[in-house]
């Protein structure tokens, strides 16, 4: 850590610096981010792009009294470092360490918790209205990226803000990908500073006062002003929403940022500032490939990310990507849809091979689902590749536009269950609960790579709405058959059955929990079933075990409340059975970031934890005195 940065423990320290010291601080901050992310992994490109903007915001505005709301939040490492968490960065995204996203419980400088996109303007507007109504004098700044502006929610907020009187709201568009306006240069910088200056604003206010008694003249003057601004600076949609638009300016030029923000601070909103930044700025490797350095693991910053020469088993995402291409080759009606997650959902190769059937709709999950519904209406076969946590944002569309009409849409739900370092905001803990209550929906939960491919094919051929949920990362290492074979819908498979046992106990495993359940089952001498399907549930299998007076254990990497275990208990009760059921899964709480293996262990969802929970709950089945369970020789069963 270098001279200036080590002296900054809070933004008040930052504001004691002179303006000519800020570029040096920005350089030190950028180097520190590269150094720390290289050790922990995390988002890099986006954070390097916001260094100067973050410095300028905390330098000009009186944070935390002034509220800065970050959209998405994966660009907030500079913010965290400057707001008292510099020395906590070695624990970034690690178990027990600080979050990779803004978190209200973590710092008073985190005005709003976020990790999903397009929420910042709505939240900042709410804060601005609250301050107005309570008579509190403070500034409210929403920082939103150009990608997040593709979401309808951002425009809903702009539409509302533009007609809300007497608010103090500054929206900063961090444009780091596409060029809405001509390239940034000295002239644009000068015009931005001019248009945000007090002289123009004072002239406008004086003119408004003079001409206010003559509305036609004022309207004419307003139109002339817009015409002049249109010639001098980019024509904007945002002024039609009721915002005063300024920009674009170079987001890496502190000599432009600081005076512009100082000018805007003296104005009332709603105000819109357009800032141009570059992802990966200051680290050449990230500048050259910002996608590769978007969310890297650990790496050596001196040489950058190196491709491993050691063969790795395919991830579930890669299994899906290969299946999607194979199925598209087999069926020309297949259309692949992603809400801005081409790489994350494994669709790079699909786009290359089938460009006319590939649709990235941007960060617009609601549109993605209804777009798929429209395609299905006309006989196409849409596959929506979407993270479990992001599908939550399109729940109404899922119900109203797809399921209600029983349209043939397949949902490939990546990142189901715990996701590790991204924590609670990105965890796919709820998809089973929120999907299985929807009529017409079928839900598959594969336990390994081969099952994943087969269940994707089965769901695709199902003539209605179907979903397949699979976790992040790799599976148990089962080689996936490259055929396009299907499995019977609603039929489970017994994976382990003891030759003989004094325990009438069956473990019903759903999806990713199968391997841990098998290990526990072999130790306990319990039958283990890979359920494969959450909906429809295998009623015949449940009845068979229930009639034989088996006790049940359900295990799932999803929330217990309303989950797969609940489906089992509901079915048994509906059929008049009163067999005991132990439900194991994720508790009724938000689970913070950390290594998924460690998290599952702490939650009792590894093999030992499952075994312990079963022994405690069904202690009467085992030796009460020694608590020793006989290891019963078993056989694998395929039916």
TATA-V807485 format. One record per backbone hydrogen bond with DSSP energy under -0.5 kcal/mol. NH is the residue of the N-H (numbers start at 1). CO is the residue of the C=O. If there is no record, write none. Layout:
BEGIN
NH | CO
NH | CO
END
This chain:
BEGIN
6 | 2
7 | 4
8 | 5
9 | 7
13 | 10
14 | 10
15 | 11
16 | 13
17 | 14
21 | 18
22 | 18
22 | 19
25 | 21
26 | 22
27 | 23
28 | 24
29 | 25
30 | 26
31 | 27
32 | 28
33 | 29
34 | 30
35 | 31
36 | 32
37 | 33
38 | 34
39 | 35
39 | 36
40 | 36
41 | 37
42 | 296
44 | 293
44 | 294
45 | 293
48 | 44
49 | 45
50 | 46
50 | 47
51 | 48
54 | 50
55 | 51
56 | 52
57 | 53
58 | 54
59 | 55
60 | 56
61 | 57
63 | 61
65 | 62
66 | 62
67 | 139
68 | 66
69 | 67
69 | 141
70 | 68
71 | 143
72 | 116
73 | 71
76 | 73
80 | 76
81 | 77
82 | 78
83 | 79
83 | 80
84 | 81
85 | 80
86 | 81
88 | 85
89 | 86
91 | 88
92 | 89
93 | 98
94 | 91
96 | 593
97 | 94
98 | 88
106 | 103
107 | 103
110 | 107
111 | 68
111 | 109
114 | 102
123 | 119
124 | 120
125 | 121
126 | 122
127 | 123
128 | 124
129 | 125
130 | 126
131 | 127
132 | 128
133 | 129
134 | 130
135 | 131
135 | 132
136 | 131
138 | 136
140 | 168
141 | 67
142 | 170
143 | 69
143 | 141
144 | 142
144 | 172
146 | 174
149 | 145
150 | 147
151 | 148
154 | 151
155 | 151
156 | 152
157 | 153
158 | 154
159 | 155
160 | 156
161 | 157
162 | 158
163 | 160
164 | 161
165 | 163
167 | 164
169 | 167
170 | 140
171 | 169
171 | 271
172 | 142
172 | 170
173 | 171
173 | 273
174 | 144
174 | 172
175 | 173
175 | 275
176 | 174
180 | 178
189 | 185
190 | 186
191 | 187
192 | 188
193 | 189
194 | 190
195 | 191
196 | 192
197 | 194
201 | 197
202 | 198
203 | 199
204 | 200
205 | 201
206 | 202
207 | 203
208 | 204
209 | 205
210 | 206
211 | 207
212 | 208
213 | 210
214 | 211
217 | 214
218 | 211
218 | 214
219 | 215
220 | 216
221 | 217
222 | 218
223 | 219
224 | 220
225 | 221
226 | 222
227 | 223
228 | 224
229 | 225
230 | 226
231 | 227
232 | 228
233 | 229
240 | 237
241 | 237
241 | 238
242 | 239
243 | 238
244 | 270
245 | 243
246 | 272
248 | 274
249 | 274
251 | 249
251 | 276
253 | 250
254 | 252
256 | 253
257 | 253
258 | 254
260 | 256
261 | 257
262 | 258
263 | 259
264 | 260
265 | 261
266 | 262
266 | 263
267 | 264
269 | 167
270 | 169
271 | 169
272 | 244
273 | 171
274 | 246
275 | 173
275 | 273
276 | 249
277 | 175
277 | 275
279 | 176
280 | 45
281 | 278
283 | 280
286 | 283
287 | 280
287 | 283
288 | 284
289 | 285
290 | 287
293 | 289
294 | 291
299 | 38
300 | 304
301 | 299
303 | 300
304 | 300
311 | 309
316 | 473
319 | 315
320 | 316
321 | 317
322 | 318
323 | 319
324 | 320
325 | 321
326 | 322
327 | 323
328 | 324
329 | 325
330 | 326
331 | 327
334 | 331
335 | 381
336 | 357
337 | 383
338 | 359
339 | 385
340 | 338
345 | 341
346 | 343
347 | 342
351 | 347
352 | 348
353 | 349
354 | 350
357 | 354
358 | 355
359 | 336
361 | 338
361 | 359
363 | 147
364 | 362
368 | 364
369 | 365
370 | 366
371 | 367
372 | 368
373 | 369
374 | 370
375 | 371
376 | 372
377 | 373
378 | 374
378 | 375
379 | 376
380 | 375
381 | 333
382 | 380
383 | 335
384 | 382
384 | 410
385 | 337
385 | 383
386 | 384
386 | 412
388 | 414
391 | 387
392 | 388
393 | 390
394 | 391
395 | 392
398 | 394
399 | 395
400 | 396
401 | 397
402 | 397
403 | 398
404 | 399
406 | 403
407 | 402
409 | 407
410 | 382
411 | 466
412 | 384
412 | 410
413 | 411
413 | 468
414 | 386
414 | 412
416 | 470
417 | 428
421 | 419
423 | 420
425 | 422
426 | 423
427 | 423
428 | 415
428 | 417
429 | 427
434 | 430
435 | 431
436 | 432
437 | 433
438 | 435
439 | 437
441 | 438
442 | 465
443 | 535
444 | 467
445 | 532
446 | 469
452 | 448
453 | 449
454 | 450
455 | 451
456 | 452
457 | 453
458 | 454
459 | 455
460 | 456
461 | 457
462 | 458
464 | 462
466 | 409
467 | 442
468 | 411
469 | 444
470 | 413
475 | 314
491 | 488
492 | 490
493 | 530
495 | 493
495 | 528
496 | 528
497 | 635
499 | 633
500 | 633
504 | 502
505 | 503
506 | 551
507 | 527
508 | 506
508 | 553
509 | 507
509 | 529
510 | 555
511 | 445
511 | 509
513 | 510
514 | 511
517 | 513
518 | 514
519 | 515
520 | 516
521 | 517
522 | 518
523 | 519
524 | 520
525 | 521
526 | 521
527 | 505
528 | 496
529 | 507
530 | 493
531 | 509
531 | 529
533 | 531
534 | 443
535 | 443
539 | 537
542 | 538
543 | 539
544 | 540
545 | 541
546 | 542
547 | 543
548 | 544
549 | 546
550 | 545
551 | 504
552 | 580
553 | 506
554 | 582
555 | 508
556 | 584
558 | 556
559 | 429
560 | 586
563 | 560
567 | 563
568 | 564
569 | 565
570 | 566
571 | 567
572 | 568
573 | 569
574 | 570
575 | 571
576 | 573
577 | 572
582 | 552
583 | 581
584 | 554
584 | 582
586 | 558
589 | 587
592 | 590
594 | 420
599 | 595
600 | 596
601 | 597
602 | 598
603 | 599
604 | 601
605 | 600
610 | 606
611 | 607
612 | 608
613 | 609
614 | 610
615 | 611
616 | 612
617 | 613
618 | 614
619 | 616
621 | 618
622 | 619
623 | 628
624 | 622
627 | 623
632 | 630
635 | 497
END
